[in-house]
Amino acid sequence: MATSAENIGIIVAVDGSPGSDAAVTWAAAEGLRRKVPVTLLHVIAPLMVTWSSSAEDSNIADLQADSSASVLERAEVVFRSALDDPNAVVVRVESRPSPVVGTLAEASRAALMLVVGNRGTGGHKRLPLGSVAAGLLHHAHSPVVVIHQDDVAEPTAPVVLGVDGSPSSEAATRVAFEEAALRGVDLVALHAWSDIGAVPLFALDWRVYEEEAQETLAERLAGWQEQYPGVRVQRRLVRDRPAHWLIEASQNAQLVVVGSRGRGGFAGLLLGSVASTVAQLSHAPVVVVRNS
């Protein structure tokens, strides 16, 4: 995704949760597909104590170090088990004692992509997106791939792209074409004319805008189709609620790609509502791409 980071490769945030295992498995396949190394990174949260006892602090630190080693050992086993040849992809393991989101976000500066489970060990089953995943969508510098534990997709399923004409959408378009080309599958480019809720039929003559919207979508995709002539593109135009339609399309996709901030966002906004909603509720892995 970012040429300058190809030697660094993919970073996976691991914590021993089922979502983390799913993220590791996905990253193993992606590392093999891209022929790049993968780093399994476990971040140990800083000690938070209200008393002064070096002996107690030392014991807790030792326990955290042991736990981190176990987490990384498990992650490496999951990683190698996901490959037909366990040594087909270079894998590194690393542990850092630092604030979790800030450390992962900083590490993402040098990464091709940062892969994370949608919910970590502290997440409740009813919460669709954990605090670490949510924080990284706001602060990471590379594309963030959110993996859901129950994501299942056929290898022939298409890549779905949300297109809205924003700068981050343009960056997402590049990523989506690249992913579709690597997988040898179709690309479904979905564009919603409006970001608001259901547009009343009486409020506009949809036919007046449909042709213009189709032309705009074609223009947004034309240059990329020239760069990736082997990718067959299916254009899909909907009237409203882009998040709703992207989530629906994710049921028959192997990957959904969206920009981090849509056309309705302002310069200081780090994450748009569409990206956040899709990352939470998608039935397929989601790549959230910033315009960087």
Summary of the structure (lengths in Angstrom):
residues: 292
radius of gyration: 20.2
end to end distance: 11.4
largest distance: 73.8
contacts: 1000
relative contact order: 0.15
helix: 44%
strand: 18%
